[in-house]
Amino acid sequence: MSEQKKELNANPDYPDGIFFFPRKANEVEWKFGKLIFYPEDIIDFCKKHPDKLIEYKGRKQLKLDICRKKESTPENPETYAKVDTWVSERAQETAPANSGGADDDMFAL
């Protein structure tokens, strides 16, 4: 495993098990790309990092940004998924404190 991959795996803002592949030149224009999830990896990530989950309309969710790497080119579009950690000032003022505890039943399949 490369040093860069080890560093990303150690950073809780970059979850394992999520892959985005941009649309290929020969694919239909209305398609942005392909998103692949490995459920076991996502479930493990959420259990290890409950502080990365947010609540929306009474349900927990993991909000991600699909980003383009700086080295990306139109011929070789490289992407990655990153946890969206942005919170508005208004939300920070009104949000209740997160208990930080993981709900074991939350990710039961």
Salt bridges, closest charged atoms under 4 A:
GLU3 OE2 - LYS6 NZ 3.66
ASP13 OD1 - LYS52 NZ 2.71
ASP16 OD1 - LYS5 NZ 3.99
GLU27 OE2 - LYS31 NZ 2.86
GLU78 OE1 - LYS69 NZ 3.67
ASP84 OD2 - LYS63 NZ 3.76
